[in-house]
Amino acid sequence: MSDENEGPPPTRAGAASVRAPARVVSAASAMLREVSNTHAILASVALLGAFVAVFWVFISNQFIYAFTEPADWGHTLFIPFISGYFVFLRREELFAKPFSASWTGALVLVFGVACYVAATFGPSWFVLHHNARGIAIGVALFGLSLLILGWRATKLLLFPLAYWVCFGQTISDRLLQLVTQRMQDWSAVGAWVLLAVTGIDVERSGNVITVFVNGDPRQLNVAEACSGMRMLVAFLALGVAIAYTGLPRVWQRAILILAGVPVAIGVNVLRVYSLGVLTLWDSNFATGDFHSFIGLVWLVPALLLYLGIMWFLRNLIVEGDAEGKPAKTAAKAGVSSRTSKHNSSNGGPHAS
């Protein structure tokens, strides 16, 4: 017996009307995701403006250091743009999913601001230090990202943020002096050896190199500015940026970054050597603006050498892949061929 209350079977129009709300919900969800990301971006820009206002004293001092001493810290002016480029490279991953704010970021943000205030206005026994304030700003910026964008997006932004904190601020002389003296010694000894090998009458007393021209002594003092420490910091910043964008494997990146140390030291030795040679004609070449100009000139071959090391590392692994992939393909083909022969000889893979 048929059920009298049973309705007629759904028509094509009825099915379409059922699917229509699903499409509306899907479109609304996509719109909400876009609005959510847009609001997050606008909120981030607004808070970033407030962020700059709060930490303006540190930021303005940092720019003053970079402008007044461009030979030493001019590279710090480009670090924020390089960090921004790192973020741009991961933009697709960043916007692949909607942002999900985390209130943990508020605690981290407050902690970073508190550390900055303490490092700026705190008691004398506290770390009243330019670099301590820079690290505190990095912590606060990490908390801001976590608060607005959430854990997933902040993980993607962690490297650009760390890069800015490490290389985007001047390093105080108090910290540089821990290694500057050793680098001064290396530069003085290396330049002295090269001058002696090339037949120049030269003596060294500590970090002072004396070049003799027809018995006339001309001194070249390898001071802190000639230690190469600033060049080393700049090359490490350059090495990390090139390794991150130009090399795919971790071991390649590590080698390139570590190569920045001998490249910077070696080029600085050549710089001091060239100043010693120029002293044969005029002792004024080793001082003043010309001294700084020679340092900038030597950055060009140093950069070319560094790029050459990157090219070598990249091609070293590309050749290995080019030879390894056909071998792996051939091995798989051989296994597949042997398997098919075995199955055919046994009457198929499911033969009983």
VEXDREN-2710 file (C-alpha; in Angstrom, 1 decimal):
% VEXDREN-2710
k/r/px/py/pz
1/MET/0.0/0.0/0.0
2/SER/1.4/3.4/-1.0
3/ASP/1.7/6.1/1.5
4/GLU/-0.8/8.9/0.8
5/ASN/1.4/11.5/2.5
6/GLU/4.4/10.7/0.3
7/GLY/5.1/13.7/-1.9
8/PRO/6.2/13.7/-5.5
9/PRO/9.9/13.0/-6.4
10/PRO/12.0/16.2/-6.4
11/THR/12.2/17.9/-9.8
12/ARG/15.3/19.4/-11.4
13/ALA/14.2/22.8/-10.4
14/GLY/13.8/21.7/-6.8
15/ALA/17.3/20.3/-6.8
16/ALA/18.6/23.5/-8.1
17/SER/16.8/25.5/-5.4
18/VAL/18.4/23.2/-2.8
19/ARG/21.9/23.8/-4.2
20/ALA/21.4/27.6/-4.4
21/PRO/21.7/28.2/-0.6
22/ALA/24.9/26.2/-0.6
23/ARG/26.4/28.4/-3.3
24/VAL/25.3/31.5/-1.4
25/VAL/27.0/30.2/1.8
26/SER/30.2/29.3/-0.1
27/ALA/30.3/32.8/-1.7
28/ALA/29.6/34.4/1.7
29/SER/32.4/32.4/3.3
30/ALA/34.8/33.5/0.6
31/MET/33.8/37.1/1.0
32/LEU/34.2/36.9/4.8
33/ARG/37.7/35.5/4.4
34/GLU/38.6/38.4/2.1
35/VAL/37.1/40.9/4.4
36/SER/38.9/39.3/7.3
37/ASN/42.3/39.5/5.6
38/THR/41.6/43.1/4.5
39/HIS/40.6/44.1/8.0
40/ALA/43.7/42.4/9.4
41/ILE/45.9/44.3/6.9
42/LEU/44.3/47.6/7.7
43/ALA/44.6/47.0/11.4
44/SER/48.3/46.0/10.9
45/VAL/49.1/49.2/9.0
46/ALA/47.3/51.3/11.7
47/LEU/49.1/49.6/14.6
48/LEU/52.4/49.7/12.7
49/GLY/52.0/53.5/12.5
50/ALA/51.4/53.7/16.2
51/PHE/54.3/51.3/16.7
52/VAL/56.7/53.7/14.8
53/ALA/55.4/56.6/16.9
54/VAL/56.0/54.8/20.2
55/PHE/59.6/53.8/19.2
56/TRP/60.4/56.9/17.3
57/VAL/63.4/57.8/19.4
58/PHE/65.2/54.6/18.7
59/ILE/64.2/54.6/15.0
60/SER/65.3/58.2/14.4
61/ASN/68.6/57.6/16.2
62/GLN/69.2/54.6/14.1
63/PHE/68.7/56.6/10.9
64/ILE/71.0/59.3/12.2
65/TYR/73.7/56.8/12.9
66/ALA/73.4/55.3/9.4
67/PHE/73.4/58.8/7.7
68/THR/76.3/60.2/9.7
69/GLU/78.5/57.1/9.3
70/PRO/77.5/55.6/5.9
71/ALA/80.8/53.8/5.4
72/ASP/80.2/51.8/8.6
73/TRP/76.4/51.5/9.0
74/GLY/74.9/52.7/5.7
75/HIS/73.8/49.1/4.9
76/THR/71.3/49.3/7.8
77/LEU/69.2/51.7/5.7
78/PHE/68.4/48.9/3.2
79/ILE/67.7/46.1/5.7
80/PRO/64.0/47.0/6.3
81/PHE/63.4/46.9/2.5
82/ILE/65.2/43.6/2.2
83/SER/63.0/42.2/5.1
84/GLY/60.0/43.5/3.2
85/TYR/61.1/41.7/0.1
86/PHE/61.4/38.5/2.1
87/VAL/57.7/39.0/3.1
88/PHE/56.8/39.6/-0.5
89/LEU/58.4/36.3/-1.6
90/ARG/56.0/34.4/0.8
91/ARG/52.9/36.4/0.0
92/GLU/51.1/33.4/-1.5
93/GLU/51.6/31.3/1.6
94/LEU/50.8/34.3/3.8
95/PHE/47.3/34.8/2.2
96/ALA/46.6/31.2/1.5
97/LYS/44.4/31.0/4.6
98/PRO/42.5/33.6/6.6
99/PHE/44.4/35.2/9.5
100/SER/43.5/34.0/13.0
101/ALA/44.4/36.5/15.8
102/SER/46.0/35.2/19.0
103/TRP/45.6/37.0/22.3
104/THR/49.0/35.6/23.3
105/GLY/50.4/38.3/21.1
106/ALA/49.1/41.0/23.5
107/LEU/51.1/39.6/26.3
108/VAL/54.3/39.4/24.1
109/LEU/53.6/43.0/22.9
110/VAL/53.3/44.3/26.4
111/PHE/56.4/42.5/27.5
112/GLY/58.4/43.9/24.6
113/VAL/57.2/47.5/25.3
114/ALA/58.1/47.0/29.0
115/CYS/61.6/45.9/28.1
116/TYR/62.1/48.8/25.8
117/VAL/60.9/51.3/28.5
118/ALA/63.2/49.6/31.0
119/ALA/66.2/49.7/28.6
120/THR/65.5/53.4/27.9
121/PHE/64.4/54.9/31.2
122/GLY/65.3/52.2/33.7
123/PRO/67.7/52.2/36.6
124/SER/71.4/52.4/35.9
125/TRP/72.0/48.8/36.8
126/PHE/69.7/47.7/34.0
127/VAL/70.7/47.1/30.4
128/LEU/70.6/50.7/29.2
129/HIS/71.8/49.8/25.8
130/HIS/71.0/50.7/22.2
131/ASN/71.0/47.1/21.0
132/ALA/68.9/46.0/24.0
133/ARG/66.3/48.5/22.9
134/GLY/66.5/47.1/19.4
135/ILE/65.9/43.6/20.6
136/ALA/62.9/44.8/22.7
137/ILE/61.4/46.4/19.6
138/GLY/61.8/43.1/17.8
139/VAL/60.0/41.2/20.6
140/ALA/57.2/43.8/20.5
141/LEU/56.9/43.5/16.8
142/PHE/56.6/39.8/17.1
143/GLY/53.8/40.2/19.6
144/LEU/52.0/42.6/17.3
145/SER/52.2/40.2/14.4
146/LEU/50.9/37.4/16.6
147/LEU/48.1/39.5/17.9
148/ILE/46.8/40.6/14.5
149/LEU/47.8/37.8/12.1
150/GLY/48.0/34.7/14.4
151/TRP/50.6/31.9/14.7
152/ARG/50.5/30.6/11.1
153/ALA/51.3/33.9/9.5
154/THR/53.8/34.9/12.2
155/LYS/55.8/31.7/11.6
156/LEU/56.2/32.8/8.0
157/LEU/57.2/36.3/9.1
158/LEU/59.7/35.1/11.7
159/PHE/62.8/35.0/9.4
160/PRO/62.2/38.5/8.0
161/LEU/61.7/39.9/11.5
162/ALA/64.8/38.2/12.9
163/TYR/66.8/39.4/9.9
164/TRP/65.7/43.0/10.6
165/VAL/66.5/42.7/14.3
166/CYS/70.0/41.2/13.7
167/PHE/71.2/43.5/10.9
168/GLY/68.9/46.5/10.9
169/GLN/70.6/48.3/13.8
170/THR/74.0/49.6/14.5
171/ILE/76.1/47.5/16.9
172/SER/77.6/49.5/19.7
173/ASP/81.3/49.8/20.2
174/ARG/81.0/48.1/23.5
175/LEU/80.0/44.9/21.7
176/LEU/82.3/45.4/18.6
177/GLN/85.4/45.7/20.8
178/LEU/85.0/42.1/21.8
179/VAL/86.3/41.0/18.4
180/THR/87.6/44.2/16.8
181/GLN/91.0/44.0/18.4
182/ARG/91.6/40.5/17.0
183/MET/90.6/41.6/13.5
184/GLN/92.9/44.6/13.8
185/ASP/95.8/42.2/14.5
186/TRP/94.9/39.9/11.5
187/SER/94.6/42.9/9.2
188/ALA/97.9/44.4/10.3
189/VAL/99.8/41.0/10.1
190/GLY/98.3/40.1/6.8
191/ALA/99.1/43.5/5.2
192/TRP/102.6/43.5/6.6
193/VAL/103.3/40.0/5.1
194/LEU/102.0/41.0/1.7
195/LEU/104.0/44.2/1.7
196/ALA/107.2/42.3/2.7
197/VAL/106.6/39.6/0.0
198/THR/106.2/42.2/-2.7
199/GLY/109.6/43.6/-1.8
200/ILE/108.6/46.7/0.1
201/ASP/110.8/47.8/3.0
202/VAL/108.3/47.6/5.9
203/GLU/108.2/47.0/9.6
204/ARG/105.4/46.3/12.0
205/SER/105.0/47.3/15.7
206/GLY/101.7/46.1/17.0
207/ASN/99.0/47.5/14.7
208/VAL/101.3/50.2/13.3
209/ILE/102.9/49.4/9.9
210/THR/105.9/51.6/8.9
211/VAL/106.8/51.8/5.2
212/PHE/110.2/53.1/4.3
213/VAL/110.7/55.2/1.2
214/ASN/114.5/55.9/0.6
215/GLY/114.9/55.6/4.4
216/ASP/112.0/58.0/5.1
217/PRO/109.5/56.2/7.4
218/ARG/105.8/56.6/6.7
219/GLN/103.4/55.1/9.2
220/LEU/100.1/53.4/8.6
221/ASN/98.0/52.9/11.7
222/VAL/95.6/50.0/11.5
223/ALA/93.0/51.5/13.8
224/GLU/89.5/50.2/14.7
225/ALA/88.1/51.7/11.4
226/CYS/90.6/49.5/9.5
227/SER/89.8/46.3/11.4
228/GLY/87.1/45.2/8.9
229/MET/84.5/44.6/11.5
230/ARG/81.9/46.8/9.8
231/MET/82.6/45.1/6.5
232/LEU/82.2/41.7/8.2
233/VAL/78.8/42.7/9.6
234/ALA/77.7/44.0/6.2
235/PHE/78.9/40.8/4.5
236/LEU/77.1/38.7/6.9
237/ALA/73.9/40.6/6.2
238/LEU/74.5/40.3/2.5
239/GLY/75.3/36.6/2.8
240/VAL/72.1/35.8/4.7
241/ALA/70.0/37.6/2.2
242/ILE/71.7/36.0/-0.8
243/ALA/71.6/32.5/0.8
244/TYR/67.9/32.8/1.7
245/THR/66.9/33.9/-1.8
246/GLY/69.4/32.2/-4.1
247/LEU/70.2/28.8/-2.6
248/PRO/67.7/26.0/-2.0
249/ARG/69.5/23.8/0.5
250/VAL/70.4/24.5/4.1
251/TRP/74.0/23.3/3.8
252/GLN/74.6/25.6/0.8
253/ARG/73.2/28.6/2.8
254/ALA/75.3/27.7/5.8
255/ILE/78.5/27.6/3.7
256/LEU/77.8/30.8/1.9
257/ILE/77.1/32.7/5.2
258/LEU/80.2/31.3/6.8
259/ALA/82.2/32.2/3.7
260/GLY/81.4/35.9/4.5
261/VAL/83.9/35.8/7.4
262/PRO/87.1/34.9/5.4
263/VAL/86.0/37.0/2.4
264/ALA/85.6/40.1/4.6
265/ILE/88.9/39.5/6.5
266/GLY/90.8/38.7/3.3
267/VAL/89.5/41.8/1.4
268/ASN/90.2/44.0/4.4
269/VAL/93.8/42.7/4.4
270/LEU/94.1/43.7/0.7
271/ARG/92.6/47.1/1.5
272/VAL/95.2/47.8/4.1
273/TYR/97.9/46.5/1.8
274/SER/96.8/48.8/-1.0
275/LEU/96.9/51.8/1.4
276/GLY/100.4/50.7/2.3
277/VAL/101.4/50.7/-1.3
278/LEU/99.8/54.1/-1.9
279/THR/101.8/55.5/1.1
280/LEU/104.9/55.1/-1.0
281/TRP/103.8/58.0/-3.1
282/ASP/101.9/60.1/-0.5
283/SER/101.2/59.4/3.1
284/ASN/98.0/61.4/2.9
285/PHE/96.5/58.6/0.9
286/ALA/96.1/56.6/4.1
287/THR/94.0/59.2/5.8
288/GLY/90.9/61.3/5.3
289/ASP/88.3/60.8/2.5
290/PHE/90.6/58.9/0.2
291/HIS/91.0/56.3/2.9
292/SER/87.2/55.8/3.0
293/PHE/87.0/55.8/-0.8
294/ILE/89.5/52.9/-1.0
295/GLY/87.3/51.0/1.4
296/LEU/84.3/51.5/-0.9
297/VAL/86.4/50.5/-4.0
298/TRP/87.3/47.2/-2.4
299/LEU/83.7/46.3/-1.8
300/VAL/83.3/45.7/-5.5
301/PRO/85.7/42.7/-5.9
302/ALA/84.5/41.5/-2.5
303/LEU/81.0/41.3/-3.8
304/LEU/82.0/39.7/-7.0
305/LEU/84.0/37.1/-5.1
306/TYR/81.0/36.4/-2.9
307/LEU/78.7/36.0/-5.9
308/GLY/81.2/33.7/-7.4
309/ILE/81.1/31.4/-4.3
310/MET/77.3/31.4/-4.6
311/TRP/77.4/30.5/-8.3
312/PHE/79.8/27.6/-7.5
313/LEU/77.6/26.2/-4.7
314/ARG/74.5/26.5/-6.9
315/ASN/76.0/24.8/-9.9
316/LEU/77.7/22.1/-7.7
317/ILE/74.3/20.8/-6.6
318/VAL/72.5/21.4/-10.0
319/GLU/75.0/19.1/-11.8
320/GLY/74.4/16.4/-9.1
321/ASP/70.7/16.6/-9.6
322/ALA/71.1/16.5/-13.4
323/GLU/73.0/13.3/-13.1
324/GLY/71.0/11.8/-10.3
325/LYS/67.5/12.2/-11.6
326/PRO/67.9/10.1/-14.8
327/ALA/69.6/7.4/-12.7
328/LYS/66.7/7.3/-10.3
329/THR/64.3/7.2/-13.2
330/ALA/66.2/4.4/-14.9
331/ALA/66.3/2.5/-11.6
332/LYS/62.5/2.8/-11.2
333/ALA/62.0/1.8/-14.8
334/GLY/64.2/-1.3/-14.2
335/VAL/62.2/-2.3/-11.1
336/SER/58.9/-1.8/-13.0
337/SER/60.2/-3.9/-15.9
338/ARG/61.3/-6.7/-13.6
339/THR/58.0/-6.6/-11.8
340/SER/56.0/-6.8/-15.0
341/LYS/58.1/-9.7/-16.3
342/HIS/57.7/-11.6/-13.0
343/ASN/53.9/-11.1/-13.1
344/SER/53.6/-12.2/-16.7
345/SER/55.6/-15.3/-16.0
346/ASN/53.4/-16.2/-13.1
347/GLY/50.2/-15.6/-15.0
348/GLY/49.5/-12.1/-13.6
349/PRO/49.7/-10.4/-10.3
350/HIS/46.6/-12.2/-8.9
351/ALA/47.2/-15.6/-10.5
352/SER/46.1/-18.5/-8.3
END
